Amino acid sequence: MPIISRRGKDAYTSPIRHLGPYADAAKAKGKHVYHLNIGNPDINTPTLALEAVRNAAEKIVPYSPSKGFTSYRKKLVGYYKKFGADLSYEDIIITNGASEGILFSMFSCLDAGDEVIIPEPFYAIYNAFCYVSGVKIVTITSSIENGYALPSAKEFEACITPRTKAIFICNPNNPTGCVYTKEELAALGEIVKKNDLFFFVDEVYREFSYEDKFYSVLNFKDLEDHVVVIDSVSKRFSACGARVGALVSKNPNILENVNKYAEFRLSPPHFGQVLAEATLDVDESYINEVKLEYVKRRDYIYSRLAKMDDVICKKPNGAFYILAKIPIDDSVKFCKWLLTDFEYKKSTVMLAPASGFYATPGKGKQEVRLAYVLGVETIEKAMDCLEVALKEYPGRTPTEKVVTNGVLKH
Amino acid sequence: MPIISRRGKDAYTSPIRHLGPYADAAKAKGKHVYHLNIGNPDINTPTLALEAVRNAAEKIVPYSPSKGFTSYRKKLVGYYKKFGADLSYEDIIITNGASEGILFSMFSCLDAGDEVIIPEPFYAIYNAFCYVSGVKIVTITSSIENGYALPSAKEFEACITPRTKAIFICNPNNPTGCVYTKEELAALGEIVKKNDLFFFVDEVYREFSYEDKFYSVLNFKDLEDHVVVIDSVSKRFSACGARVGALVSKNPNILENVNKYAEFRLSPPHFGQVLAEATLDVDESYINEVKLEYVKRRDYIYSRLAKMDDVICKKPNGAFYILAKIPIDDSVKFCKWLLTDFEYKKSTVMLAPASGFYATPGKGKQEVRLAYVLGVETIEKAMDCLEVALKEYPGRTPTEKVVTNGVLKH
């Protein structure tokens, strides 16, 4: 038998995905599983956008241009303008979801062996794209005790080595739900400029900032050569399966490289682009209603978690995730146990173990991520499960108590 | 300004794509351009498949499973059975077009520095995927003089080094139009087994074999551990923009690795899969009519080329391409000249310079690829242009005459 590649054998696999078969087995036994483990929202995709696909009159489904439909790219200029960004359509390249945007950023800007600084916890799949491109992740730990605030500029600076080529953040943040301020971003921008780094910002949750106005790094005129924004319609229009994202940059060298990679894979998907282009005609009321719905869910899930014994969490102000520190020995073990050994009223809840969001070994063992992508009534039942589970779990271990500045419940 | 990556800067770019701006400029001047340069067919996508997308009743467009819709994978088992392959749906992973299938094959089976043997001329974008994955292409030249027949097993064997990990062929072949026989494939299979290699076969043109019955490598029971078939709905259902392909293998180690890469990018496109699944219900008469149409076009384009002075070509029996050796100094120069300096009846023709299909420097300078993806009446006008152009072209250089076994016109 021929020997498969070492890189394939050693490739990153998500600890969250490992739980999938256990969830399937639980369902096969008739157990209902509340999926708070993945950001696949239950919100309806805008009817107008679905209609655009249903009304598509084409008789042939041809390749689109590698950079995406020109009409869509032109229309996106207006969308970003609403966030203060002054773009030309040539600054925008359509990608197969944000996933491809991240991969293209890595390949276009960084060489194997280069380092990228990412504050942890971070979206686990960044590991995969850095692995594929041979880029080394250097991490700074933010912690639940201060609400996962962005580490200080000083802490970023301390991580810089001759191989550092980029800083990479997600704003609003998955998995922490933090929304970064203009000032915090500007402070990072100074480091980026001073050290001639790239500044990758994953803004796929850009519409989901609940208390503060979201500030896009595309507004920093002095960072135009450095900034690469990764975006997607997946979350904001509940269209994860459309596979349509965008990579935005004002740096022509980056765009030239990204375009090469875009040409390799010929084109982004046709119908996804038809849908995505139509989302730009969707009335603002859609997103406002969706935001209100998420606020309701967030407030509810937070209030339930806050009442549970020995659970530490802060109310997040963006995206649709909440991280909670819970009294368990090991989040991977606990999340598996929920599926294999626990049930309450013939149901259980599926969560994401937070250890997958940390690069530092051992971190996140008492943390889980909950995606509030289901309605309040469903979350209620899921929280009932969790509450009972935490009492029954044999590996219960008190959470470390930490002195804090008042944002935490103990 | 931050310095972009060396790998991005040095990345492969297709010599065919370079011509795009010249075509745009020609059109802007009011010149009509006949596109015989790219395999983007003018054949209608089956109505039944388009209807499936139009009738899609979903209110949300969620991620599909990373491996693709299970229902689609199960249905594909029946499709491949028609070609003699005995598969389980678990042997099939849905990809973003064949492009992603090739990339996943490289990453999953080969390490950087490994060698893959590919007979040339070959589909230019293989270069790109080998570049991205750091895989070295070792090539054996097949030539127009014997109709680009598959080089002998002996020639393949002579290329094997300790780093050789795979043989990669396209059957039916793009750009040559050759269809390989069971015996030729079996001979390669022996080498594959003897040397414990992977056997990558791009079968995206599997439906387009005109004189002989197409034989899939999936039929070789003794090669199950070695074979990876790359497939796509793009060409056979004229749905290049659907971005739906498949990677097929019976080797569990390969599938396990491919699945990791599939998980990184979350899922293939939703609507593309809706369309692709529906194509499996399309009546056989669709593909039979399409084949008849291509045969008509092939016979016509061949008859025209064969009549042109000093043009060498063989009638291909598969795919929808024909390579011709024409009396010019340099195919890149000539194809550019057609767009920038030539016109006949306010029109010109766009072709693909064959040098892009060779890895050996200097090869293909007198060859061009013509994609017969347009109707006979349009091809007629395009051939009128080419006939006049070859007379007017200032770099006219006689084609080398070669003694042959009678398949050539001189």
Contacts between the chains, C-beta under 8 A, distances in Angstrom:
chain1	res1	chain2	res2	distance
A	1	B	196	7.1
A	1	B	225	4.5
A	1	B	251	7.2
A	1	B	253	7.5
A	2	B	109	7.3
A	2	B	165	7.1
A	2	B	166	7.9
A	2	B	196	4.9
A	2	B	197	5.9
A	2	B	198	5.1
A	2	B	225	6.6
A	2	B	226	5.9
A	2	B	251	8.0
A	3	B	196	7.4
A	4	B	108	6.4
A	4	B	109	5.6
A	4	B	253	4.7
A	4	B	254	6.1
A	4	B	257	5.6
A	5	B	107	6.9
A	5	B	108	6.2
A	5	B	109	5.6
A	5	B	110	5.3
A	5	B	111	4.7
A	5	B	114	7.6
A	5	B	257	7.0
A	6	B	111	5.4
A	7	B	107	6.5
A	7	B	111	5.7
A	7	B	112	7.5
A	8	B	107	6.0
A	8	B	108	4.2
A	8	B	109	6.9
A	8	B	257	3.4
A	8	B	258	8.0
A	8	B	260	6.9
A	8	B	261	7.7
A	9	B	257	6.8
A	11	B	107	7.8
A	11	B	257	6.7
A	11	B	260	4.5
A	11	B	261	7.0
A	12	B	260	7.3
A	12	B	264	7.7
A	13	B	260	5.6
A	13	B	263	7.1
A	14	B	263	6.5
A	17	B	263	5.7
A	38	B	63	8.0
A	40	B	62	5.2
A	40	B	63	5.5
A	41	B	60	7.5
A	42	B	60	6.9
A	43	B	60	7.2
A	44	B	59	4.7
A	44	B	60	5.9
A	45	B	58	7.9
A	45	B	59	6.6
A	45	B	60	5.4
A	45	B	61	5.1
A	50	B	56	7.8
A	50	B	58	7.5
A	50	B	59	7.3
A	50	B	61	7.6
A	53	B	53	6.4
A	53	B	54	7.7
A	53	B	56	6.9
A	53	B	271	6.2
A	54	B	53	7.7
A	54	B	54	5.1
A	54	B	55	7.5
A	54	B	56	6.8
A	55	B	54	7.5
A	56	B	50	7.8
A	56	B	53	7.0
A	56	B	54	6.8
A	58	B	45	7.9
A	58	B	50	7.5
A	59	B	44	4.7
A	59	B	45	6.7
A	59	B	50	7.4
A	60	B	41	7.6
A	60	B	42	6.9
A	60	B	43	7.2
A	60	B	44	5.9
A	60	B	45	5.4
A	60	B	238	5.6
A	60	B	239	7.9
A	61	B	45	5.1
A	61	B	50	7.6
A	61	B	238	7.2
A	61	B	239	4.3
A	61	B	240	6.8
A	61	B	241	4.3
A	61	B	242	5.4
A	61	B	275	7.0
A	62	B	40	5.2
A	62	B	240	5.5
A	62	B	241	5.2
A	63	B	38	8.0
A	63	B	40	5.5
A	63	B	240	4.4
A	63	B	241	5.5
A	64	B	241	5.7
A	96	B	96	5.9
A	96	B	243	7.5
A	96	B	265	6.9
A	96	B	269	7.5
A	97	B	265	7.0
A	97	B	266	6.5
A	99	B	264	6.7
A	99	B	265	4.5
A	99	B	266	5.8
A	100	B	265	6.8
A	103	B	265	7.9
A	107	B	5	6.9
A	107	B	7	6.5
A	107	B	8	6.0
A	107	B	11	7.8
A	107	B	132	7.2
A	108	B	4	6.3
A	108	B	5	6.3
A	108	B	8	4.3
A	109	B	2	7.3
A	109	B	4	5.6
A	109	B	5	5.5
A	109	B	8	6.9
A	110	B	5	5.3
A	111	B	5	4.7
A	111	B	6	5.4
A	111	B	7	5.7
A	112	B	7	7.5
A	114	B	5	7.6
A	125	B	264	6.2
A	125	B	266	7.8
A	128	B	263	7.6
A	128	B	264	4.1
A	129	B	264	6.8
A	132	B	107	7.2
A	132	B	261	7.7
A	132	B	264	7.0
A	165	B	2	7.1
A	166	B	2	7.9
A	196	B	1	7.2
A	196	B	2	4.9
A	196	B	3	7.4
A	197	B	2	5.9
A	198	B	2	5.2
A	225	B	1	4.6
A	225	B	2	6.6
A	226	B	2	5.9
A	238	B	60	5.6
A	238	B	61	7.2
A	239	B	60	7.9
A	239	B	61	4.3
A	240	B	61	6.8
A	240	B	62	5.5
A	240	B	63	4.4
A	240	B	266	7.4
A	240	B	267	7.5
A	241	B	61	4.3
A	241	B	62	5.2
A	241	B	63	5.5
A	241	B	64	5.7
A	241	B	267	6.3
A	241	B	269	6.9
A	241	B	270	3.1
A	241	B	271	7.8
A	242	B	61	5.4
A	242	B	269	7.0
A	242	B	270	6.5
A	242	B	271	7.5
A	243	B	96	7.5
A	243	B	243	7.8
A	243	B	266	8.0
A	243	B	267	7.0
A	243	B	268	7.3
A	243	B	269	4.4
A	243	B	270	7.4
A	251	B	1	7.2
A	251	B	2	8.0
A	253	B	1	7.5
A	253	B	4	4.7
A	254	B	4	6.1
A	257	B	4	5.6
A	257	B	5	7.0
A	257	B	8	3.4
A	257	B	9	6.8
A	257	B	11	6.7
A	258	B	8	8.0
A	260	B	8	6.9
A	260	B	11	4.5
A	260	B	12	7.3
A	260	B	13	5.6
A	261	B	8	7.7
A	261	B	11	7.0
A	261	B	132	7.7
A	263	B	13	7.1
A	263	B	14	6.5
A	263	B	17	5.7
A	263	B	128	7.7
A	264	B	12	7.7
A	264	B	99	6.8
A	264	B	125	6.2
A	264	B	128	4.1
A	264	B	129	6.8
A	264	B	132	6.9
A	265	B	96	6.9
A	265	B	97	7.0
A	265	B	99	4.5
A	265	B	100	6.7
A	265	B	103	7.8
A	266	B	97	6.5
A	266	B	99	5.7
A	266	B	125	7.8
A	266	B	240	7.4
A	267	B	240	7.5
A	267	B	241	6.3
A	267	B	243	7.0
A	268	B	243	7.3
A	269	B	96	7.6
A	269	B	241	6.8
A	269	B	242	7.0
A	269	B	243	4.4
A	269	B	269	3.9
A	269	B	271	7.1
A	269	B	272	5.3
A	270	B	241	3.1
A	270	B	242	6.5
A	270	B	243	7.4
A	270	B	271	8.0
A	270	B	272	7.5
A	271	B	53	6.1
A	271	B	241	7.8
A	271	B	242	7.5
A	271	B	269	7.2
A	271	B	270	8.0
A	271	B	271	3.5
A	271	B	272	6.5
A	271	B	275	7.5
A	272	B	269	5.3
A	272	B	270	7.5
A	272	B	271	6.5
A	272	B	272	7.7
A	275	B	61	7.0
A	275	B	271	7.5
